[in-house]
Amino acid sequence: MNQETKNRIKKLIEEKVRPGIQMDGGDIELVDVTDDGVVRVRLKGACAHCPFSSMTLAVGVEQQLKEAVPEVVRVEPVL
């Protein structure tokens, strides 16, 4: 994945995904974007240990990123 696409993903997380997660008392940090389309993120705050965090990643984060950046294959949590 080229640097321009990685920058688009970073911008989407900062401007679209992060504010929604922060409204629920959590936070999200972009850790890495691999060349094969895997986005690695770290959930923080209230989201770090929430039992619904996997749903947040799948339905909220992954779906938004895949719609905006078709090169995204999946989103993985990092501890």
N, C-alpha and C positions, 0 to 999 in steps of 0.2 A: 504494500500500500504506500502510495507516495506521500510526501510531507504535506502537500496541500490538503489531501483528504484527511490526514491525521489532525491538521489544524481545524478543519471543518467540524470534526467530531468534538474536539476540545471546546470550540466555540458553542456548539449545540448544548453540550453538557453545562457549560457555565451560564448560558443565557436562557435555556429552555427547561432543562431537567433540574438543575440545582435549586432554582427558586421554589419549585413545587415541593421538593424534598425538605427544604429549609422551613417551609410553612408548617410541616408536621414535626418540627423539632429535631430533624436530622440534618445530614449533610452528605455530600458525595465528592469523592476525589478521583480524578482520572489518574490511574497508575501507569497504564501502558496501552498502546495500540500495536498489535503485532502485524507483520506484513501479510499474514493470511486472514486478516479481518476480525480478529478477536479483540474485543475491548475489555480491558481489565480495570475494574473500579473498586474503590474501598468505600463502604458505607460507614458513616460516623454518627455520633450523637444518638438520638432515640432510634435511628434506623439500624444501628450496628448490631443490636441484639433482639430486634423485633422479630416475632415469629412470622410476620408477613413480608420480611425483606426479600425473600426469593420471588414473591409475587410482584413486589415493587420493581425488581430488576427485570423480570420477564415481561410484565404487562406495561409498566411505565417506561423504564429506561430503554430496554432492548427494542421494543416496538417503535418508539419514537426515533431511535437512531437508525433502525433498518429502513423506515419510511423515508427519512431524509438522506441517508447515505447507504445506497444499496450494497456497497462493498462490505458492510458490517455483517459478519456471519453470526456472531453471538456476543453476549455480554457475560463476563465471569466476575464473581466477587473475589476479592483478595483480602485476607485478614491482616 
